[in-house]
Amino acid sequence: MTWILLLGGLIAGLLSGLLGIGGGSIMVPLLVSQGFAPVAAVGTSTLTIALIAISGTVQNARMGYFDWRKVLGLGVPSIFTAQLGAYLANRLPAANLLFAFGVMLLVNIYLMYLRRQLITQIGVAGPQDAIESQQQQGIGKMSIRLLTGGAAGLLAGLFGVGGGIIMVPLQVLFLAEPIKTAIQTSLGVIIMTAIAASLGHFWAGSVVVSAGLLLAVGGIIAAQASARLLPRLGDRAVMVLFNGLILILAGYTFYQAGQMS
């Protein structure tokens, strides 16, 4: 099992660096395939994600790409909702939790598509135009940050993901953040969401520390390497690989849910 967890961590870390997500979409199905209970897979994944996010954020801070104000604006509400997610995950039947996770994987595909569309549109209507449009509609930036951070925390606690899959597109769409800034901010917030979620799961006894650390070793190595690999890959190739992998994992997750029901 050791080499499987190390390999899984490598894949998760690669996706984390390439796509700005925590990697839980890979780690939770992997842990379930190795015999972990769904809630233990979710709890263990949050520990790994926290360690990977810390590594990436330290690198961002060294390069000067880190804004504590933005991170705290999203991260503070996520701390509370992550506890709610962990509470719900430890009380849902295993089959229901897996089924909901499978649905979340499919939603990931749409959110990644939405993020790609937003990147294209930013070049047509600048960020400032988007902000002015939001203000005219009466949408407060603080409210959007609270809702975005809260949603990310809930997903982290409930499904063992970092929450970046929803934070990045929402920051671009509603806060008019440049895509790179959104990814960097998201990674910093993931530290807070993942730590809060892992503590909630740890108190409930659903974190396997040894497995989480093995996944983290591979994930930290790959996350550093993927930062160098990203500029060499085409966007379309990355998206096709990501969507294909998610579809396979979603199918496997629904199969496991059916076996448990």
URPE-V684027 format. One record per helix or strand of 2 or more residues. SS is the DSSP state (H for helix, E for strand). FROM is the first residue (numbers start at 1). TO is the last residue. Records with the same first field share a line. If there is no record, write none. Layout:
# URPE-V684027
SS = FROM-TO ; FROM-TO
This chain:
# URPE-V684027
H = 2-19 ; 24-33 ; 38-62 ; 68-89 ; 94-122 ; 127-136 ; 141-159 ; 164-174 ; 179-203 ; 209-232 ; 235-260
